[in-house]
Amino acid sequence: ALAERPRRARRRKGDPRRTRAGEQHVGWSFSVQGRLGAALLDAASPAAGARLLDEYRARGVAPGEDAYRALLALCARHGDGDRARALWGQMAEVDALDRTTKAANALLACLVAAEQYAEAEALVGEEMAALRLEPDGVTYACLVSGRQRRAQAAGRRAQAARAPGKAAAQRRVAGPREKGGEAAA
């Protein structure tokens, strides 16, 4: 007769865990966190996404890194670099989450979308080094994309500065006018 061994309590996926801040945390791909990420991606604006994040936090669910990345992606879609910067700070200060290369890439994409190229380069050059984050292929691709966009924008501005106004171009096509508004014969 085998002695009956006590059964170990199996930990189910999605069981609450504790974060460094001591709040309840639910795994990203399960239950509440999954719904939070999906809702953040579907939010109408970054402000609506931030309200949703606060609502979940009020219910006792601490957002994970993936929820922040979803909100950063929403900021990138809307070109809201200032809100993304605030979220980047909030991620470490309020929810005590470690900043990762993936989260930095999400912020970088948002800064490029918001045409804040100097900040994007500072993020990759100085800030990521200070946090000891290694840039990856996505980081460099995003940075190259930002530099291309900057060059294209500079080209458009230069072309607009060289090109005469619409009225001047129409006068050149129409030819010279005499007094009285009729074209010369």
C-alpha positions as CSV (number, residue, x, y, z in Angstrom):
1,A,0.0,0.0,0.0
2,L,1.4,3.2,-1.1
3,A,1.2,6.0,1.3
4,E,-1.0,8.7,0.0
5,R,1.1,11.7,-1.0
6,P,-0.3,15.1,-0.4
7,R,-1.2,16.7,-3.7
8,R,0.6,19.8,-4.6
9,A,-1.7,22.7,-5.5
10,R,-1.3,23.2,-9.2
11,R,-0.9,26.7,-10.1
12,R,-3.2,27.5,-13.0
13,K,-2.2,29.9,-15.8
14,G,-3.5,33.3,-15.0
15,D,-3.4,32.9,-11.3
16,P,-2.7,36.2,-9.5
17,R,0.9,36.9,-8.6
18,R,2.5,39.8,-6.8
19,T,4.6,42.5,-8.5
20,R,7.4,44.4,-6.8
21,A,4.9,47.1,-5.9
22,G,2.8,44.4,-4.1
23,E,-0.2,44.8,-6.4
24,Q,-2.1,41.9,-7.9
25,H,-0.9,41.1,-11.4
26,V,-2.5,38.8,-13.9
27,G,-0.6,37.1,-16.8
28,W,-0.8,39.1,-20.0
29,S,-2.2,36.4,-22.3
30,F,-4.9,35.3,-19.9
31,S,-8.1,36.7,-18.5
32,V,-8.1,40.4,-17.4
33,Q,-4.7,41.4,-18.8
34,G,-5.6,40.0,-22.2
35,R,-8.8,42.0,-22.3
36,L,-7.0,45.1,-21.1
37,G,-4.4,44.9,-23.9
38,A,-7.1,44.3,-26.6
39,A,-9.2,47.1,-25.2
40,L,-6.1,49.4,-25.3
41,L,-5.4,48.6,-28.9
42,D,-9.0,49.3,-29.8
43,A,-9.3,52.5,-27.9
44,A,-10.3,55.6,-29.9
45,S,-7.5,57.8,-28.6
46,P,-4.5,57.7,-26.3
47,A,-6.5,59.6,-23.7
48,A,-9.2,57.0,-23.8
49,G,-6.5,54.3,-23.4
50,A,-5.0,56.1,-20.4
51,R,-8.5,56.3,-18.8
52,L,-9.0,52.6,-19.4
53,L,-5.6,51.9,-17.8
54,D,-6.5,53.9,-14.7
55,E,-9.9,52.2,-14.5
56,Y,-8.2,48.7,-14.4
57,R,-5.7,50.0,-11.9
58,A,-8.6,51.2,-9.7
59,R,-10.0,47.6,-9.8
60,G,-6.8,46.3,-8.4
61,V,-5.3,45.0,-11.7
62,A,-1.7,46.3,-12.2
63,P,-1.0,46.7,-15.9
64,G,1.9,44.7,-17.2
65,E,4.6,45.7,-19.7
66,D,2.5,44.4,-22.5
67,A,-0.4,46.7,-21.6
68,Y,2.0,49.7,-21.6
69,R,3.4,48.6,-25.0
70,A,-0.2,48.4,-26.4
71,L,-0.8,51.9,-25.1
72,L,2.5,53.1,-26.6
73,A,1.4,51.6,-29.9
74,L,-1.9,53.6,-29.7
75,C,0.1,56.7,-29.0
76,A,2.3,56.0,-32.1
77,R,-0.9,55.5,-34.2
78,H,-2.0,59.0,-33.1
79,G,1.4,60.6,-33.2
80,D,1.2,61.6,-29.5
81,G,4.9,61.6,-28.4
82,D,4.3,63.7,-25.2
83,R,1.8,61.2,-23.8
84,A,4.1,58.3,-24.7
85,R,7.0,60.0,-22.8
86,A,4.7,60.3,-19.8
87,L,3.7,56.7,-20.0
88,W,7.4,55.7,-20.2
89,G,8.1,57.4,-16.9
90,Q,4.9,56.1,-15.4
91,M,5.8,52.5,-16.3
92,A,8.7,52.6,-13.9
93,E,7.5,55.0,-11.3
94,V,3.9,54.1,-10.7
95,D,3.8,50.4,-11.6
96,A,7.4,49.5,-10.8
97,L,7.9,47.7,-14.1
98,D,11.3,47.2,-15.6
99,R,11.8,48.9,-18.9
100,T,12.8,46.5,-21.6
101,T,14.1,46.8,-25.1
102,K,10.7,46.0,-26.5
103,A,9.1,48.8,-24.5
104,A,11.8,51.2,-25.6
105,N,11.2,50.2,-29.2
106,A,7.5,51.0,-28.7
107,L,8.4,54.4,-27.4
108,L,10.9,54.9,-30.2
109,A,8.2,54.1,-32.8
110,C,5.9,56.6,-31.2
111,L,8.6,59.4,-31.2
112,V,9.3,58.8,-34.8
113,A,5.6,58.9,-35.7
114,A,5.3,62.2,-33.7
115,E,8.3,63.5,-35.7
116,Q,10.4,64.0,-32.5
117,Y,13.6,62.8,-34.1
118,A,16.0,64.4,-31.7
119,E,14.3,62.7,-28.8
120,A,14.2,59.4,-30.6
121,E,18.0,59.5,-31.2
122,A,18.6,60.5,-27.6
123,L,16.5,57.6,-26.4
124,V,18.6,55.1,-28.4
125,G,21.9,56.8,-27.7
126,E,21.8,57.9,-24.1
127,E,18.7,56.7,-22.3
128,M,18.9,53.0,-23.4
129,A,22.6,52.9,-22.5
130,A,21.9,54.3,-19.0
131,L,19.2,51.7,-18.5
132,R,21.6,49.0,-19.9
133,L,19.2,48.0,-22.7
134,E,20.7,46.5,-25.8
135,P,19.3,47.9,-29.1
136,D,18.1,45.2,-31.4
137,G,17.2,45.0,-35.1
138,V,13.8,46.6,-34.4
139,T,15.5,49.5,-32.7
140,Y,17.8,50.2,-35.6
141,A,15.1,49.7,-38.2
142,C,12.9,52.3,-36.4
143,L,15.9,54.7,-36.1
144,V,16.6,54.4,-39.8
145,S,12.9,54.9,-40.6
146,G,13.1,58.1,-38.5
147,R,16.1,59.4,-40.3
148,Q,14.5,58.7,-43.7
149,R,11.3,60.6,-42.6
150,R,13.4,63.5,-41.3
151,A,15.2,63.7,-44.7
152,Q,12.0,63.5,-46.6
153,A,10.4,66.2,-44.5
154,A,13.5,68.5,-45.0
155,G,13.3,67.9,-48.7
156,R,9.6,68.9,-48.8
157,R,10.3,72.0,-46.8
158,A,13.2,73.0,-49.1
159,Q,11.0,72.4,-52.2
160,A,8.2,74.5,-50.7
161,A,10.6,77.3,-50.0
162,R,11.9,77.3,-53.6
163,A,8.6,76.9,-55.3
164,P,6.7,80.1,-55.9
165,G,3.2,80.6,-54.6
166,K,0.2,79.2,-56.5
167,A,-0.9,82.7,-57.8
168,A,2.6,83.4,-59.2
169,A,2.6,80.0,-61.0
170,Q,-0.8,80.7,-62.6
171,R,0.4,84.2,-63.8
172,R,3.4,82.6,-65.5
173,V,1.2,80.1,-67.3
174,A,-1.4,82.7,-68.4
175,G,1.3,85.1,-69.7
176,P,1.7,88.8,-69.3
177,R,-1.3,91.0,-69.0
178,E,-2.0,94.5,-70.2
179,K,-3.8,97.1,-68.3
180,G,-7.5,96.3,-68.4
181,G,-6.9,92.6,-67.7
182,E,-6.7,91.3,-71.4
183,A,-3.7,89.3,-72.5
184,A,-1.3,90.8,-75.0
185,A,-1.7,89.9,-78.6
